[in-house]
Amino acid sequence: MPRATLSRLLNRHPVRPPDSGMSRRKSLWENLHLDPWLLVLLLLLVGAGLLVLYSASGQRGDTVMAQALRFGVAFAVMAVLAQFSPATFFRWAPLAYGAGVAMLIAVELVGDIGMGAQRWLEIPGVVRFQPSEMMKLATPLMVAAYLGHTGIPPRLRHLTVCALIIGVPVVLIAMQPDLGTSILVASAALIVVLLAGLSWRLIGMFALLLAAALPLLWINLQSYQRQRVLTFLNPESDPLGAGWNIIQSTTAIGSGGVWGKGWFQGTQSQLEFLPERHTDFIIAVLGEEFGLVGMVALLALYLVIVCRGLWLAAGAQDTFGRLVAGSIILTFFIYVFVNVGMVSGILPVVGVPLPLISYGGTSSVTLLAGFGILMSIHAHRRLLPR
């Protein structure tokens, strides 16, 4: 073909570069930096939580409204955090960690005492909160920021620094005493270390060290904490005392059968045999009133949320983002596993609420704040050429 003819054809039909996705209009959800699928799943979970809470609280509308307002605040925090870039969280990690440790020290000095534990700080007339909840996010963020700076896989000296970062808040929380939260904080941070590429040799070495330290840990447990472990091994040893909670919870779940007794029809919960039925043991209320079908449906919803979270985490494009996103969603899974395990009798009772179902404000804000960070990591990922 003559060059002049080719030139005329190109001018008439110019060749356009392939669409890289940069020029298309962004959707509303992309502009808001929110993942619509994860948001819908979380709203479904919260709705189910309010439904069960209404029954577990004895049909108290004020309790449900208070929880709904807390969820509103938590979703607002999630939406705000999703607007910040992961680089911002990388810079904020040391500040958040330092502020959290300072507040944990303040709890030891001037914290409020409730139910035999000193876990709360109160700003008179404004808010009462648990600083330990903040450390569920601040500690893994700090570990991820440190490992993101030093590089992965971590060497032994880096793991020593990580141990110090994790150990300070865990010890302070355990002194309150709050064994359940201290375990969750440690778990969230240790997941970051594992995701950083810890070798199996080091994992085995640390497992042996932990096993060797178990007698020392046992000696330093509070008497009621040791009793919880012994009760887990044999609940019938003290059926009217330490074994009461687990016996009543397993009885409630078992009595629900396949289809349950019906909403408001649970005897263990409505007649107040079941302790802490609106907080730690709320899934027993669900099992009694909605049966095996209700529990499977709830666990399936949790599983879908975890799978969606892992899919979002897999799209992270830098070390810090991958470590934080993986830690957030896997820690969420641990919350569910520990609560369901302790209520059904396969784990000791450690006082871990069921995520976004149990009554509570600070834990709800912390959980949804984590999902906000997860959405931020996904929304701010760089568009790589194909």
N, C-alpha and C positions, 0 to 999 in steps of 0.2 A: 504493500500500500504506500503511495507517495506520501512524503512527510507533510505536505500542505493539506492533503485530505485528512490525515490523522490528526493534525492540529485543529481542523474545523470540527471534527467529531468530539474531540476532548473539550473544546470550548462550548459546544452545544450540550454535552452531557458530562460535566466535570466529575472527576472521581473524588468521592468523599471518603475520609478516613473511617474505619470501622468505629461504631459507637462504643466508647469505653464506659458509658454509664455516668460520666461526669456531667453531661449536658442535660440529662433528663430531669424533669421536675421531681422534686422530692415529695413524698407523701406526708400527710399530717403527722404520722407517727415518727417518721424520720426527722422531721423538723423538731419534734418534741423529744427526740432521742430516747423514745420508749419502744419496747418490743411488744406489739399488740397481743401476740399469742401468750406470752408470759404474763402480761397484765390481766388478760381474761382469766387465765388459770388461777392467778392469785385472788382475783375478785370472787371466783367460784369458791375457793377455799375459805375466804373470809365470810362469805355468805353462809356456808355450811357451819362455820364456827359460831356465828351469831344464832343460828337455828338451834344448835345443841346447847349453847350457853343459856338460852331462854328457859329450856327445860331444867338444865343443871342448877340454875340459880333459884329454882322454885317459882318460875314464871314472873320474875321481877323485871319489869320493863325498864326501870331506872338503871339496872346493872347492864342490860343490853345496850341502852342508849349511851352509857358512859364508855362501853367498849367500842361502840360504833364511832364515837367521837375520837377515841384514841386511834382507831384505824384510819380515820380521816387525816389526822396529823401524820401518821406513819406513811400513808400514801403520798402526802404532800412532801415529806422529807425525801422519799424515794424519787419523786419527780424532780426535785431541786438538785439532788446529787447526780442524777443522770445527765444534767446539763454540763457538769464539769468534766474536763478531760482527764484521762488516766495520769497524765503528767502532773496535774494538780494534786491528785491523791498521793503521788510519789513524793511531792514536796511537803504535803501536809502530814505524812505518816509520822515523822519524829515529833512534831508538835502535838498530834493527837495522842500518841503514846505517852509522851511526857506529862500531858495534862491528865490523862487517865491514871497514871501512877501517882501523881500528886493528889488526886481525889481519893484514891484508895488509901493513901496515908491519912488523909483528912477523915475518912470513915473510921479509922482506928482511933483517932484522937477525939473527934466530936460527932461521930455518926449516931443516928437514931437507932434505938434498940427495939426490935419487934420480934415476937415469937422466939425469944431466946437467942437471937442473932443480931449482930451489929453490922448491917449491910447498907443502910440508906443515908443519904445526905438530903437535907431539906432546906429549901429557900423559903422562909416563912411567907405564907400567903401566895406563893407562886407555884412551886412544884416540889415533889418528893420523888427521888429517883435512886436507882442503884448504879453507881459508877462501874461496878463489875460487868454490867451488860455492855457498856461502851468498849471494854477490853476484848470482847468477842470479835470486834472488828479492828480495833487499834493494834492489837498484838500481831495478828497475821499480816496486816498492812506493813507494820514495822519490819517484820522478818522478811517479807517479800521485797521491800525497798532495800534492805541491806543486801540480800542475795542478788537482787537485780543490779546493784552497784558493784559487787565483788565478782559477779560472774558465776556460772554454774557449769558443772556440778560443784557443790561446795567442798572445800577441803576441811581438814580436821580443825584448823584454827578458826575457820568461819563457823563451823558447827559449835565451837566453844562460845563464841559471841552470841549465836542464836540461842544457846541454852541459857545464857544470862538474860537475854531479852525476854524469853518465855518464862524463866523461873521467877523473876521479880514479881510480876502481877499474879502469877499462880500462887505463890506463897502468901502474898497479901490477901488474896481472896480466900484461900484456905483458912487463914487466921480469923475470918469473920464470925463463925465458920460457915463456908458455903462450898462443900465438896463438889456438888453437881456442877456449879458454874466454873469452878477451877478446872475440872476435868474438860469441860467444853472449850474453855480458853486454850488450854494446853493442846487439845485435839486440833482446833482450828489452826494453830501455829505449826504444829507438827506436820499437818497435811501439806503446808507450804514447803517444809523441808523435804518431805518425801517427793513432792512433785518436782523439786529442784534437781532430782536425779541422784538421790542417795544410793550408794552401792549396797548390794545385798550383804556384803561382808560387814559394813558398818551397821546395817540394820540388825544383823544377828548379834553383833557385839553389844549394841545398846539394849537389845532384848535380854541378853544375859545379865547386864548391869541392872536392869529394872527388876528382874527376877531375884537377884541377890539383895536388892534394896527393899523388897516386899516386907520382910520382918521389921525393918526400921519404920517403914510407912505405917504398918499395923500398930506399932507402939505409939505413934504420934497421932493416930486417929482419936477423935472424941469418943467418949463411951457410947453415945447413941449411934455414932457411925459404925462402930464395931458391932453393935447390936443389930443394925440393919443388915450387915453382911451375914451374921449368924442366922438371922431370921430368914434371909433369902435361901439359905441352905436347908432350913427346916422351919417353915412358917407355923406348923402346928405346935412347936415347942412353947409358944406363948400366944395362943389364939385370941386372948382378950387384951393383950398388950401390944408388943412390937409386931406381932403377926397379924393384927387386926386389919391393917390397910390392905395387904396383899390378899388375904383371904376374902375380904369383901369385894375387892375389885375383880378377882377371878370368878367369884360367885356371880357377880353382876353380868360379866361377859358371857359366862356359860349359860345363865338362865335366859339370855336373849334368844338362844336357838338360831335358826337360819334367818327368820324374817323379823324377829324382835317382838316386843310386847306392845309397841306403839308409842307414839310421841306422848309424853307426860305419864306413861303407864308403867314406868319402871319402879319396882318396889324398893330395891336396894338404894336407889338414888332419891326417890321422892319421899321415902320414909327416913332418910338421912342416916342409913346404915353406912353408906359409902362416904369416906372422909375425903376432904379436898376435892369434891366432885366437880367444882367449876374451874379448878386450876390443874394440878398435876394429874388427876385421875379422871379427867373429863371424857377420855375415850372409852372408859368403862360405862359411862352413861350412854354413849352412842351405841356400844355393843349391846347393852340391855334393851334399849328402846328400838333400835333399827336392826339388830341382829348381825349375823355373819355377812349378809348382803351389804348392810350399811358400812361395816368396817372395811370390807373389800373395796367398796366404791371409794371410800376416803383414802385408803392406801394406794389405790390406782391413781387417784388425783395427785397424791404426793409423788408417785413414780413418774407421772407425765411431767410434772414441774421439774423434777430432778433431771430428766432426760432433756427437756428444753434448755435448762440451765447449762448442762454439759455441752449441748450443741452451740450455745452462745459462747461458752468458755473456749471451745475449740477454735473459734475464729479470732481469738486474741493474737496479736502479731508481735508482741515483745515479751521479754521474760517477766517483767513486773505484772503485766496484764494477765498472762497465763497463770502465774502463781496465785494471784489474788482471786481471779474468777474461779479457778478450780477449787480453791479453799472455801470460798463462799458457798458454792453449791454442794460440795461434799460435806461441809459442816452442817448444812441444812439437813442433809440425809442422816447424819449422825444424831441430830436432835430428835428426829422422828424415830429412829431405831431405838435409841435409849429410852424414850418415853414409853413407846409401845412395849418394849422389852420389860421394863420395870413394872408396868401395870399388869402385864400378862404373866409375870412371875418368872421370866427367864433371865432377868438381871436384877441386882439389888436396887432398892429404892434410893435414889440420889437427888430427888427433887428437881427434875428437869421438866418444864412445861411442854405441852404438845404445840408445835409451831403454828401460830395464827389461828388456833382453836381455843387454847386455854385462856382464861381471863388474865389480863395483865397489859400494862401500857408500855413499860420500858423495853420489854422483850420484843413486842410487836414493832416498835420503832426501830430497834436494832436489826431485826430480820429484814424489814422492808428497806432500810437504809443499805443493807448488803446487796439486795436485789437492784437498788438504784445504781450502786457502783458497778454491778455486773452489766446492767444495761448501758452504762456509760462506756465501759470497755468495748462492748460490741458496737455501739453507735459511732464511736470515734476511731474505729479501725481505719487504717489507710487503704485506699483502693489500689490494689496491685494490678499491674498490667497482665493481661491474659497471655 
